[in-house]
Amino acid sequence: MEMKDRIKQKADELFRSYGIKSVTMDEIATRLGVSKKTIYQSFADKDELVDEVVGDLLTHNKSCCNKDRAKATDAIHEVFLAMEMVQQIFQDMNPVILYDMERNHPATFQKFLQHKNKFLFQVIKENIERGQKEELYRADINTDVIAKLRLETMMLPFNQEIFPKNKFNLVDLRQHLIEHFLFGVSNIKGHKLILKYQQQRKKPNKMKTNPAIKFLLFPLSFFAYSQSFAQQTNAFTAKQAVDYSLKNSAQVKNALIDIEIQRQTNKEITASAFPQINGTVSINDYLSIPTSLIPAEFFGGPAGTYAPIKFGTKYNATLGGNLQQILFDGQVFVGLQAKKTAIEFSTKTAEVTQEMIKANVYKIYYQLVVGYKQIESIEANISRSEKLLHDTREIYKNGFAEKLDVDKVEVQLNNLNTEKLKAQNQLEAGKEALKFLMSMPQKDELILTDSLTEEELKSNILDESYNYSDRKEFQLLTLNAKLDEFNIRRYKVSKLPIVSGFVNYNKNAQRQTFDFLKGNGDWFTTSIVGLTVNVPIFDGGARNARISKAKLGLQKTQNNIEQLKLSIDNDVEQARLKMKSALVTMESQKQNIQLAEQVYRTTKLKYEQGLGSNQEIYNAQTELKVAQNNYYSSLYDAITAKIDYLKAAGKL
């Protein structure tokens, strides 16, 4: 596989697990065991990498979908195949991936929307046309209109204003909408088939799942979850959330399994240094005894002629044992020396995985904490607007204000309520994404108990001391270099002779009749002790080529170590600068909020006294909202910068 394909494959794997925004080019390089420079030789930036990964996904799924649609028995069966896949989709992909794509990679997101609005629309339209041809759907419906209607209703279950989450189950709602669509477009014949598939769907493993249809529900199935089991409530601090994720994450579990796999590999290497003992049992029945030619003169015949003689017996049996012991094999001895380092490498790989999950959980956790604080500010703004609306109505009743003034305040209040609803929906989506990252069942409730203070953000962030060796990725590359050195030694000692000893012991019996088990015949003993020396003489230069390749591999690892040092320096400095900037902005915007609140109160008082206008109040409230948004943005920037700094310095 070419390096570019390897990069895309690893990026796709990480994007699905952690979302797009949380995965950096550094993390992709570390997982691949290459330098970041290697990635930038294939991709100009992360935008290009994301675009190609998503582009490949769209192309692949178009191909699979077109093939698998043909496998469906009929148009209704095709829809039921799609229904079966919804429950499984969120297990394979992080729910935050679409949000990340829309916010941080708009060009790629537009490509995805084009896929949805063109390809998916065509799939739905062709399904309707297929159902009409099969005389399962009504012939009098307009396919374009119904296809567009179906395309848009696919997203309705996720509109919280229409279907609040606390009143409607997303999975049941989606199923009702699909069945409503099917019954609406189907004729009597189609209705009977729908009922048949519904009965089959209730039976386990009755309907085949269609992997290509899975992608067709990609945009609407991220947050689908089942509520078939009792809900569990988890109230977690940030550290408890990290501990939970490290305990339950499939990535961490697999990394720990890799350690156990390496232990078993080490046992296999160790076993080759022990005696190898084997036993043999053989019984031969000569249907025709071998014939040999013997000079006839031995038996009184004429000289120069040969007489055919059969030697041996019809039945032969052999019982034996064999012991082999390696006395010297340089490659085995190097392998035994490398066992400890190999275990350390697998362990360190698991620690790198744990640290990546740890950083991502902290970031999303505190992003949600900041979001909840922002909602508190929105609620305070709503409270101020409600009071302003009440006062303005009273002023209007007394004839000192216009109806337009009341309407303006009411519009402001409605906008604030909408803003609050959007913020709450985003927090819910973020919480579901956090649960996914933590490997927590979507049906469970997660409560965040940690708060965030400015004092915590400012503590220890300006610590100038850090060591490269504290960074898990640096430790991993150092161990990788040691393994490369063992590899060089292994190929070098392959030029040395291999010495092994052996002992063979056999019992042999020969019979004309098959009576080996009666114990009344002779068994003849053969035993031998020997020494074997296998001396490499000429292999066409293959061993030298292996040594050179191993040395070049070590040079690459050393180059990656030097590149990682530069990357660590850059990451630490960037995090410090971002932190300092965020703290300055945060302090400035905090003062701005206080000033804006004072301006709002003064402006409102002037308005109530007839000395100011409604527009001045609107401007004051707008400035207050800007200051609040800037403050919370800097607050989140500060916490992410601190996490990035601690991770870069190996202190997370």
N, C-alpha and C positions, 0 to 999 in steps of 0.2 A: 504494500500500500504506500503511495506517495505521501510525502510529508504534508502537503496541503490537505489531502483527504483525511489524514490522521488528525490534523488540527481541527477540521470541521467536525469530525466524528466526536472528538473529546469535547469541543465547545457545545455541540448539540446535547451531549450527555449532561454537562454541567448546567446548561440553560434549563433543561427539563427539571433538574433537581432543585436548583436554587433560584431560578428566575434569571433574566438577562442582566439587570442592573447590578446584582450582587456579585456577578462573576467578572473578575478583572482579567486582563491579558496576562498579568503575572501569575495568577492562579492556573490559567490554562497551560502556561509554559511549565510551571512546576509539576502539574499532573502528567504532562507529557515527558518530563525529564529533559527539556530543551531550554535554551535561552529565549527571552522575549524577542531578541533580535531575529531569531529563526522564524518566529511567527510573522514579524513585520516584513520579512522577505517574501511572504506569500500574500499578506493582506496589508493594505495601506493603514487601516485603522480598525477599530472595533465595529464601526458602522458597516464596513465592507464585509467583515466576517459574519456579522449577524445577517446581513442581506443575503449572502451566499448560503448560509445554513437554512434560513427560511425558504429561500428560492428552491434549494434542493428538496426540502420537505414538501413544498407545494407541487413540484414536478413529479416527485415520487408518488404522492398520494393521488394525483390526477391519473397517473398510469394504473395504479392499483384499483382505484375506484372504477375506472372504465372497464377493467377486466372483471372485477367482482360483481358489478351490477348485472353482468350477463349471466352470473351464476344463480341469481334469484329466480325462483320458480315463476313468479308473476310480479306485477307492480305492487300489490299489497304486501307480498312477502318481502320485497325490497325495503319497504318502510318499517316493517316489523324487525328486520335485521338491524336497522339503524337504532330502533328503540332499545334493543338488547345491549347495545354498546355503551349507552350513556353512563350506566353505573360504574363502568370500569375506567373511564377516561381520566378522571381526576387523579387516579392512582399513578398514572404514568407521567404526569406533567404538572409542574408547579402552577397554581392558579394565577400567580402574579405576572406570568410571562406576557400575556396580551397587554396588560396595563403598562409594563415596562416597554414593550414595543411601541405602543402608541405615544408614550411620553418622551422616550429617549431616542427612538429610531423611526421618525414619522414617515420617511420614504419607504421603509420596509413595511410599515403598517398599512400604507396605501396599497402596496402590492398585495397584502393579505386581503384588504377590503375588495380589491379588484377581483381576487379569486372568489371571494364570497358572493359578490354581486353579479359576476358573470358566470363563472363555472358552476357554482352552487345553484344559481338561478336556472341554468340550463339543465342541471341534473333533475331539479324538481319539475321543470316543464316537461322534460322527456319522460319522467315517471308518470305524469298525468296523461301524456299522449299514449304511452304504453298501456296504461289502464283503460283508455278509451278503445284502443285497438283490441284489447283482450276482452272487451265488453264487460269490464268490472267497474269502470267509472262512467258517470253520466256523459252523454254525448253533447249536451246542450251548454256546457260550461266553457267560458273563455279561458284558455290555458295560460295566456300571458297574465291576465288579471289574478287568477287563482295562484299562480306560481309566485308572483310578487307579494300577494297577501300572505302566503305560507312563509315566504322568506322573512318577512317582517315579524310575523307572530312567533317565529322561533326565538326572538329576543325578549318577548313580553314577560316571560316568567321572572326575569331579572329586573324588571321595573318595580322598585319598591313602593312607588306612589300608587301603582295599580294593584299590585299583589304584595302587601307587606309580609315580610318573612315570618313574623310571629303568628300569622293567620293562615298561611298557605305553605304546604310542603312542595318544594321545587320539583322533586321527582314526580310526585302525583300530578302536579299542575301541568308539567310538560307532557305527561302521558295523556291527560285529559285533552289537551290542545291537539295532540297528534291524532287521537281517536276521533275528536270532533271534526278535524280536517278530513280524515278518511271516510267517516260516515256521511259527511257533507258532499264529497265528490263521488261517492260510490252509488251504484244502483242496487237493486235487490240482490242480484247475483253476488255483487261485491260485499254486501252486508253479511251474507251467509259465510263468505270466506273470511271476513274480519272476525266473526264470532268463532270460527274454527281455529284461527291463529291465536286468538285470545285464550282459548282453552289449552292449546299446545304450550303457550307461553307460561301458563301456570304450572306446567310439569317441568321438573328440573332437566336440563340438558336436552330439551326437546327441539329448541330452535338453534340453529347454527349461528354463531356470531360472525359478523362480516368485518374484518379489520379495515377495509377501505372505507366503509360507511362511517367508521369511527371518526375520521377526520372531518366528515361533513358536519358533524355536531361539535367540532372543535371550539367555535366561539361561544356556544351556549352551555357547555357542559363542564366548564372549569369548576363551578361551585356546586355541582350536583352532589348530593349526599343522601345517605339512607338513614332513616330514623327508626329502624326496625329493632334496635336494642335500647336498653335504658340509658338515658343520658347521664354522664358523669361530669361533675363540676370540679375544675382544677383552678385554684387560686395560687398563682406563681409569682415569685419575685423574678428578676431577670436571671439571677444565678440558678434558681430552680428550673426555669424554662430551659436554660442551657443544659443542666444536668439531665433533664427529661429527654431532650433531643439526643444527647450523647448516648443515652441508654437505649433509645428506641429507633434511632436512625438506621435505615437499611445500609447506608454507606459505611457507617461505623461498624455495624455487624459484619459486613463483608470484609472490611479491613482486618478485623479480629480473626476472621476465618482464614484470611491470607497468612496471618502469623502462624496459625495451627498447621496450615498446609506446608509452610516452610519448616516447621518442626518435624513433620513427617518426612519431608525431603532430606533433612539432616539425618534422620534415622536410617534412611535408605543409603546415604553416603557412608555412614558409620558401619552399616552391615557389610559393605564390600570389604572392610578390613578384617572381618572375622572369618574363621574357617567356613568353607562351603561344603557341606556333607550331603551326599546323595546316594540313594540305593537303587539297584536295578534288579529286575527279575525278567528272565526271558525263557521261553520254551519254543523250540523249533521242531517241526515235523517235516522231514525231508520226504516229500512225495516221490522224488527220484533222487537217490543218493548220488552225489557228485562222482564222476569217473575220471581217473588219471591214467596216463600212458606211461608204463614202466618198461625199460629195456627187456625184451623177451629172453635174452640170454641169462637173466637172473633166475629164470625158471626152467632153464635147459632148452630154450628155444634158439633159433638161428640168430647170429649176431646181426645187428643193424635193423632189427625189427622190434616192434613194441607191442606189449600186451595190455589191453584195457583192464584196469583194476578199480573196483569201487572201495574207497576207504570211508570209514565212519559208520555210524549207526543211524537208524531211522529217526530216533528221538534224542534231542539234546536239551538239557536244561542248565541254566546258569543263574546263580545268586551272587550278587556282588555289592560292594560298597566302595565309594570313592570320596576322598577328602582332598580338597584343594585349599591352599593357604597362600595369599599374597605375602611375600617377604619384603618386596620393595616395588612400589609403584608411585612415582612422584606425584601424579595427578590425584591419586586417592589421598595422599598425605596433605596436599595443598587444600583439597576439599574439606578434610577434617579440620584444618586450621581456620578455614573461612566460615565454619558453621556459626560461630558466635556473631560474627559481623553480619551474616545473612539474616539472622533473627533480629538483630538490632535494626537492620534496614527495614524489615517488614513492620517492626514495632513503630519506627519513626514515621513510616508511611501512614500508619493508622493515626498517629498524633497529628500529622499535617491535615488529614481529613477532619479530625475532631476540631482542630483550630479553625478551619474554614467554616464549619457549621457553627461553631461558637461565635465567630465574628458576625455571621449573617443573622443569627438569632438575636444577638445584642442590638444590632442596627434596627431590625424590624420592630423589636420589642420597644425600644426607646422612641422610634418613629411614631408608634401608636400612643405612647405616653404623651409625647408632644401634641399629637392630634387631639387627645382628650382635653389637654389644657387649652387648646385652641377652641374647642367646642364650648368650654366654659366662658371664654371671651365672647364668642358669638351669642351665647345665651344672655350675657350681660348687656350686649348691644341690643338684643331683642327686648330685654326688660326696659332699657332706656327708650327704645322706639315705641313700646306699648304705652309708656307714661307720656311720651311726647304726643302720641296719637290721641290719648285721652284729653290732654290739656288743649291740643289744637281744636278738637271737637267742641270743647267748652268755650274756647275763644270764638269759634265760628258761630256757636249758638248765641253768643252775646253780640254778634255783628262786627267783631273786630278782625275777622279773618275770612278769607274766601274759601269756597268749597274746593277750589283747586289746591289750596294749602293742605286740606285734610287728605285729599286724594294722593298728593305727593308723599305724605308721611305713611299712608297706607301702602303705597307701592314699595317704599323703603322697607317697611315691616315684612311684607310678603317676600321681598328679595332676601332678607335676612333668614326667614324661615326656610326658604329654598336652599340657601347656602348651608344652613345647619343640616338639612336633610341630606344634601350631597356629601357633606363632611362625615355624617354618620354612616352613610353607605360605603364611603371609601374606607372608613375605619373597620367596618364589618368585613369588607373584602380583604383588608390588610390582616385582620385577625385570622381569617380563614387561611390566608397564605402562611401566616406564622404557624398555625396548627399543622399545616402540611409540611413545613420545614422541620417541625418538631416531631413529625410522624405521629401526631395525635389524631385520633378518629375525629372526623368532621362533625359527628353528632355530639361530641363532648363540648361542654362549655368551658371557655378559658377566661379567667379574670386576672388582670394585671394589677399587682399590688404595689409595685415599686413606683416611687415618684422620682422627679429629676430636679435637682437644685443647681444653682449657678456655682455654689461652693464646690460641689462634687466635680463639676466640669473643670474648674480652675486648678484642682489639686494635682500636683506632680506632672503637669503637662509640659512644663519647661525644663524638666530634668534633661541635662545635656548628655548624660552617660548612657551608652548602649553598646552592646557587644554583638558582633556578627554571629558568634557561636550560640547566642540565646535564641536565634531565629530557627524554627523547626525546619524550614526549607534548607537552610545552610547546613544544619546537622545531617539532613537527608543526603544532600549532595556530597558532604564529606564522607559519609558511609559508602556512597556510590563510588567515590574515588578509591576507597580501600578495597572494595570488591573488584574494581578494574585492575588494581595492582595484583590481587590474587589471581585474576584471570591471566595476566601476563606471566606470572610465575608458573601457573598450570601449564601453559603452552611451552614454556622454556623447559620444564622438567620432562615434558613428553619426549624430548630427545634422549633421555636416559633410558638404559635397559629396564625391562620389567622382569623381576625375579619372582618365581612362585615355586612352591614345593607341592608334591602330591603323593598320596598313598592310595593304592588300589588293592583290594582283597576280593577274590572271587572263588566260588565253589562251582565245579562243573560235573555234570553226570551225563552218561551216554547209555541209552537203552535201545534194545530192539523192540521192546513192548513198553507201553505207557504205564509204568509202575513206580513213578518217582515218589508217590506218597506212601508206598508200602514200607519204605525204610530198610529194604534188604539188599540194596545195591551200593556201590562205591560212589563217593563224591570226591573229586580231585581238587586240590587247593592250588591256587595261583595267587601270589602276592608280589607287589612291586612298590618300591619307594624311589622317587625321582625328583629331580630339580630341573626346572625349565627357565632358560634365560632368553628373553625376546629382545634382540638388539636392533634398534632402528638404524638402517644404513642409508637408504635413499628413498625419498617420497616425492621427488620432483619439486621440492621447495614449498610444499604445503604447510609444513610446520612453521617455517620462517614467515610465511604470509599471515598465518594466524597470530603470531607474535606481533607483527607489525600492525595488524588490525586492532589488537588489544591495546597496543601503545597509543594508537590514534584515538581510540575510545576514551582512554585516560586523559589525553590532551583536551578532548571535547568537554569532559567533565570538569577539568580544571578551568577551562575557559568559562564554563557555566557558573563556576564558583566565583570567579572574578566579576562576571556580569551581575551576579546576584548581589555582590557587595555594593556595586554601583547602584543597583536597584534599591537596596535597603537604604543607602544614604539618601537617595532621591525621595523614597517613600516617607522617610522620617522628616526630611526637611519640608516636603510638601504638606505633610500633616501638621507640622508646627506652624507653618505660615497660614494654613487654612484655619487652624485653631485660633491663632492670634487675631486674624481678621474677623472670625465669627464672634469672638469675645468682645472685640471693640464694637462691632455692629450691634451685638446684643445689648451692651451697656447703653449705647447711643439710642437705640430704638426703645429701650425701657424708659429712658427719660422722655423720649418723644411721646410714648403712650401717656405718661403722666401729664405732659403739657397739652396733648390733644384732648384728654379728658377734661382738663381745666378750661380749655378753649370751648369745648362743647357745652359745659355747664354755664359759662359766661354768656355764650351766644344764645343758649336757650332762655336764660334769664332776661336778656335784652329783648328777645322775641316776645316773651310773655308780657313784657312791659311796653310793647309796641314800639321799641327802638331798633329792632332788627327785622330781617326778612327770613322767610322759610328757606330760601336758597342758602343763606349763611349757615343755617343748622345742617342742611344737607352736605355742604362742603366740609363742615367741622366733623361730621360723622364719617365722611369719606376719608379724611386725613387720619382719623382715629383707626379706621379699619386697615389702612395702608401701614401705619406704624405697628399695629398688632401682627399683621401678616409678615412684615419684615422681621419682627422680633422672633416669632416662632420659626421662621425659616432659618434665622441665624442660630437659634437654639438647637435645631436639628443638625445644622452644619457643624456646630461645635461638638455634639456628641458623636457624630460619625467621624469627625476628624480625630477625636480622642481615641476611638476604637481603632481607626486606621493607624494612628501613632503607636498604640500599645501592640498591635499586631506586627507592625513593621519592626519595632524594637524587640520583639520576642517577649513581651511582658503581659500579653493578654491573659 
